Amino acid sequence: EWRQETPPTAEALIGLVFGGLRAWSQSPDWRGSGFTRAAMELAWAPGHPAREAAAAQKTAVERALRDGLSNAGRADARGLAQALALLIEGAMVLRLIHGDGTWFDTAESAALTLARRSSSGADG
């Protein structure tokens, strides 16, 4: 759903993404990303079609993040999109493991810190 909007800033995009994840995870039957679960279950089977589908889906999410960040004027869109993908994936997995939605808050806070730091030109 966040891809339907064109947020004007990286911070706005981050808010939309993590807000959407929070809302999605409130469903009583939420089980996280089926693509992630399939890839983990099939970790022993490189090249399995389900793992290839998972990789394609995760690449598409990262590309959509990169495009959204580029549209928001971010020169560092590629690197920031990779960091966001990592934070999104980690938050979903830990939310599923612990049953605690505050993982999205923690990941969003980290994402906002990265976005602000990289936009100010600070090195990591």
Summary of the structure (lengths in Angstrom):
residues: 124
radius of gyration: 14.9
end to end distance: 31.3
largest distance: 42.7
contacts: 328
relative contact order: 0.16
helix: 73%
strand: 0%
